[in-house]
Amino acid sequence: MNEVILVMGVAGCGKTTIGKTLAEARGAAFLDADDYHPPKNVTHMGAGKPLNDELRWPWLDALGDAVRASARDRPTVFTCSALKRIYRDYLRASVRYRLVYPDAPFAVVSQRMAARKDHFMPVKLLRSQYHVLNPPTKDEEPIVVSIEQPLEDIIADIQTALS
């Protein structure tokens, strides 16, 4: 199995931007967990309702399958909110990965989310994500990066930690 890196965090913390840029820098495939939500989940969140575990498990199964398939052929970077430790453990049972955690203050993320367009996740659900969030613990060996620095510095910090 090739190298697998998970970039986790709340909506609007920069997971996709960091993940895509990191994948390009490492010559890796990029997968975004948002692409694996069933339509039911997208409708649910679009209506301003947070996902419950019953809605999350099939999504995490589909994502885990896609990451495993991708990592057979090449290094893979994937993004997923993975807000609870139980979700990260569930994904880790499916595929071993290195964890990147963008440290993202609520005020910064809420401003970013208010400015973005064409995303199914409404700003009003952000507070619920922070409420659910279990930041990674030391035993998960997270690479923690501040989102309050330029993207180039974020990627450089991650690359240094991975080497």
C-alpha positions as CSV (number, residue, x, y, z in Angstrom):
1,M,0.0,0.0,0.0
2,N,1.3,3.4,-0.9
3,E,1.5,6.4,1.4
4,V,-1.9,7.8,2.5
5,I,-2.5,11.2,4.2
6,L,-5.7,12.4,5.7
7,V,-6.4,16.1,6.0
8,M,-9.2,16.4,8.6
9,G,-11.1,19.3,10.2
10,V,-14.2,21.4,10.2
11,A,-15.9,22.8,7.1
12,G,-14.1,25.8,5.8
13,C,-10.7,25.1,7.5
14,G,-8.9,24.7,4.2
15,K,-8.9,20.9,3.9
16,T,-9.5,20.8,0.2
17,T,-7.0,23.5,-0.6
18,I,-4.4,22.0,1.6
19,G,-5.2,18.5,0.4
20,K,-5.0,19.3,-3.3
21,T,-1.8,21.3,-2.9
22,L,-0.2,18.6,-0.8
23,A,-1.2,15.9,-3.3
24,E,0.3,17.9,-6.2
25,A,3.5,18.5,-4.3
26,R,3.8,14.8,-3.4
27,G,2.7,13.4,-6.8
28,A,-0.3,11.8,-5.1
29,A,-3.9,11.2,-6.0
30,F,-6.4,13.5,-4.3
31,L,-9.8,12.4,-3.0
32,D,-12.4,14.7,-1.3
33,A,-14.8,13.0,1.1
34,D,-17.5,15.5,0.0
35,D,-17.6,13.6,-3.4
36,Y,-18.6,10.4,-1.6
37,H,-21.7,11.8,0.3
38,P,-24.9,10.1,-0.9
39,P,-27.5,12.5,-2.2
40,K,-29.5,12.0,1.0
41,N,-26.6,13.5,3.1
42,V,-26.2,16.5,0.8
43,T,-29.9,17.2,1.0
44,H,-29.8,16.8,4.8
45,M,-26.9,19.2,5.3
46,G,-28.3,21.6,2.7
47,A,-31.5,21.9,4.8
48,G,-29.3,23.0,7.7
49,K,-29.3,19.7,9.6
50,P,-26.1,18.2,10.9
51,L,-25.4,14.6,10.0
52,N,-25.9,11.9,12.6
53,D,-23.9,8.7,12.9
54,E,-26.5,6.7,11.0
55,L,-25.9,9.0,7.9
56,R,-22.1,9.0,8.4
57,W,-21.3,5.3,8.4
58,P,-22.3,4.5,4.8
59,W,-20.4,7.7,3.7
60,L,-17.3,6.6,5.6
61,D,-17.5,3.1,4.1
62,A,-17.6,4.5,0.5
63,L,-14.7,6.9,1.3
64,G,-12.6,4.1,2.8
65,D,-13.2,1.9,-0.2
66,A,-12.2,4.7,-2.6
67,V,-9.0,5.5,-0.6
68,R,-8.0,1.9,-0.4
69,A,-8.5,1.4,-4.2
70,S,-6.5,4.6,-5.0
71,A,-3.7,3.8,-2.6
72,R,-3.1,0.4,-4.3
73,D,-1.8,2.3,-7.4
74,R,-0.3,5.5,-6.0
75,P,0.2,7.7,-3.0
76,T,-3.1,9.3,-1.9
77,V,-4.1,12.4,-0.1
78,F,-7.7,12.6,1.1
79,T,-9.8,15.0,2.9
80,C,-12.6,14.3,5.4
81,S,-14.0,16.2,8.3
82,A,-13.4,13.1,10.5
83,L,-14.5,15.2,13.5
84,K,-14.8,12.5,16.0
85,R,-12.0,10.1,17.1
86,I,-14.4,7.2,16.4
87,Y,-14.6,8.3,12.7
88,R,-10.8,8.5,12.4
89,D,-10.4,5.1,14.0
90,Y,-13.1,3.7,11.7
91,L,-11.2,5.0,8.6
92,R,-7.9,3.8,10.0
93,A,-9.3,0.3,10.4
94,S,-9.9,0.4,6.6
95,V,-6.6,2.1,5.6
96,R,-3.4,3.3,7.5
97,Y,-2.8,7.0,7.1
98,R,-0.8,10.0,8.4
99,L,-3.0,12.6,9.9
100,V,-2.9,16.4,9.1
101,Y,-4.9,18.7,11.3
102,P,-5.4,22.3,10.3
103,D,-5.8,24.2,13.5
104,A,-8.6,26.5,12.7
105,P,-10.1,29.2,15.0
106,F,-13.9,29.5,14.8
107,A,-13.7,33.3,13.9
108,V,-11.4,32.7,11.0
109,V,-13.4,29.7,9.6
110,S,-16.7,31.4,9.9
111,Q,-15.4,34.4,7.8
112,R,-14.1,32.0,5.2
113,M,-17.4,30.1,5.0
114,A,-19.4,33.3,4.7
115,A,-17.3,34.3,1.7
116,R,-17.5,31.0,-0.2
117,K,-20.1,30.1,-2.8
118,D,-21.4,26.9,-4.3
119,H,-20.9,24.6,-1.3
120,F,-23.7,22.6,0.3
121,M,-22.5,23.2,3.9
122,P,-24.2,26.3,5.3
123,V,-22.4,28.6,7.8
124,K,-25.0,27.9,10.4
125,L,-23.8,24.3,10.8
126,L,-20.3,25.4,11.6
127,R,-21.0,25.8,15.4
128,S,-22.3,22.2,15.4
129,Q,-19.1,21.0,13.9
130,Y,-17.0,22.6,16.5
131,H,-19.3,21.1,19.2
132,V,-18.7,17.6,17.8
133,L,-15.0,18.0,17.1
134,N,-12.6,15.8,19.0
135,P,-9.2,17.3,18.1
136,P,-6.6,14.6,17.4
137,T,-4.7,13.4,20.4
138,K,-0.9,12.8,20.7
139,D,-1.3,9.0,20.1
140,E,-2.8,9.8,16.7
141,E,0.5,11.5,15.8
142,P,-1.2,14.4,14.1
143,I,0.7,17.0,12.0
144,V,-0.9,20.2,13.3
145,V,-0.6,23.3,11.1
146,S,-2.0,26.8,11.7
147,I,-4.3,28.0,9.0
148,E,-3.4,31.6,9.9
149,Q,-0.3,31.4,7.7
150,P,0.3,31.4,3.9
151,L,-0.6,28.1,2.1
152,E,3.1,27.7,1.0
153,D,4.1,27.7,4.7
154,I,1.4,25.2,5.6
155,I,2.6,22.8,2.9
156,A,6.2,23.3,3.8
157,D,5.4,22.5,7.5
158,I,3.6,19.3,6.4
159,Q,6.3,18.2,4.1
160,T,8.9,18.7,6.8
161,A,6.9,16.7,9.3
162,L,6.4,13.9,6.8
163,S,10.1,13.6,5.9
